[in-house]
Amino acid sequence: MINVNDIKNGMTIFYEGNIYQVVEFQHVKPGKGSAFVRTKLKNLRTNSTQEITFNAGIKIEKAQVNKRALQYLYNQGDTYVFMDNTNYEQLEINKSMLEDYIKFLKEDLVVEVMSYNDEVIGISLPEKISYKVVETEQAVKGNTTSGAQKDAKIETGYVVKVPLFIETGEEIIITTSDGKYSSRA
């Protein structure tokens, strides 16, 4: 149990039967009344975000979430298969748990799989990942306004906006937090 005043961003807590990750928090001390902590929490089971306000001084349970580095191998219908490179144990995760991450999964990508009491609750991707551009349009001559962009399809099928100079076959780096082009690889 931890005091609600001691929570930090990224911390995982167990509250009302759910496992949450603290996205942001704010200690508020109003002129009248007692202090409280306003939090924005991400439910790790459902990937939904909600705001919860706690009175200052109450205790909440800290969730011990284990993280293991696993390599993505392949998908088979609605099941995605990952492998632990230390003992070659394979783990299957349902597609519904990976909704936000499927567009970034490519073969041999190493991700962190998070679990709570042997229940898989999600994955964490690297901050930036390199992908090969498999399809993009040709840049139109004269269309050179500052910051002009075009669509490019990467090897996972995800379409991202890229600068006009990017061609088919090039490697680009995408930031996984927002899904945007970062740079050439």
C-alpha positions, -999 to 999 in steps of 0.1 A, spaced: 0 0 0 12 35 -9 0 69 1 -18 86 -28 5 116 -23 35 94 -34 22 84 -68 43 92 -99 38 91 -137 42 55 -151 34 39 -117 9 10 -118 -18 8 -91 -46 -17 -83 -79 2 -77 -115 -11 -76 -105 -44 -92 -86 -29 -121 -50 -23 -129 -41 13 -139 -10 31 -150 -7 67 -139 -6 89 -170 -5 122 -151 -13 135 -117 -17 168 -99 -17 176 -62 -44 203 -55 -45 223 -23 -76 246 -25 -81 276 -3 -110 260 15 -113 223 22 -88 195 22 -62 187 -4 -68 161 -31 -49 144 -60 -64 145 -95 -52 117 -117 -55 105 -152 -53 67 -153 -50 42 -181 -68 9 -175 -42 -17 -186 -69 -43 -193 -92 -22 -215 -67 5 -227 -93 32 -217 -83 63 -199 -102 79 -171 -98 107 -145 -101 98 -109 -98 121 -79 -84 108 -46 -86 126 -12 -51 134 1 -37 109 26 -56 78 16 -38 45 8 -39 27 -26 -24 -6 -36 6 -6 -58 4 -32 -86 35 -53 -92 36 -55 -130 62 -78 -144 78 -69 -178 95 -94 -201 113 -88 -234 97 -110 -260 102 -112 -298 72 -110 -321 71 -140 -344 39 -141 -364 1 -139 -362 -24 -167 -368 -59 -153 -372 -67 -134 -340 -37 -148 -321 -3 -131 -321 27 -153 -311 57 -139 -291 88 -158 -280 112 -154 -250 147 -156 -265 162 -169 -232 142 -201 -229 124 -202 -263 90 -203 -246 62 -190 -268 33 -169 -256 1 -163 -275 -18 -130 -271 -53 -123 -284 -57 -96 -311 -82 -76 -289 -55 -69 -264 -31 -55 -291 -56 -32 -310 -35 0 -307 -2 -18 -315 -9 -41 -344 0 -14 -370 35 -13 -355 42 -51 -351 67 -65 -376 85 -99 -375 115 -101 -350 105 -69 -332 113 -71 -295 86 -57 -272 80 -57 -235 50 -78 -224 35 -67 -192 18 -92 -168 1 -90 -134 -2 -123 -115 5 -143 -147 -23 -124 -165 -10 -107 -197 -23 -71 -196 -5 -55 -225 27 -47 -244 50 -18 -245 67 -9 -278 101 7 -283 99 45 -286 111 45 -323 111 17 -348 126 15 -383 103 3 -412 107 -2 -449 85 19 -472 67 -5 -495 46 20 -514 45 57 -519 34 82 -545 58 102 -566 64 138 -555 47 163 -578 71 188 -593 63 223 -581 45 211 -550 72 223 -526 54 243 -501 72 242 -467 64 209 -449 46 193 -479 39 156 -472 26 125 -490 13 91 -479 36 62 -475 26 26 -467 51 7 -445 57 -31 -444 30 -36 -417 4 -20 -439 2 12 -418 0 45 -438 20 74 -425 26 110 -438 62 115 -449 82 143 -466 82 144 -504 118 132 -507 110 97 -493 109 70 -520 97 34 -521 122 10 -506 137 35 -481 139 28 -444 122 54 -422 118 57 -384 84 61 -369 76 73 -333 53 47 -318 37 71 -293 20 92 -320 25 71 -351 42 98 -370 73 99 -392 105 109 -373 134 106 -398 152 84 -423 168 53 -409 
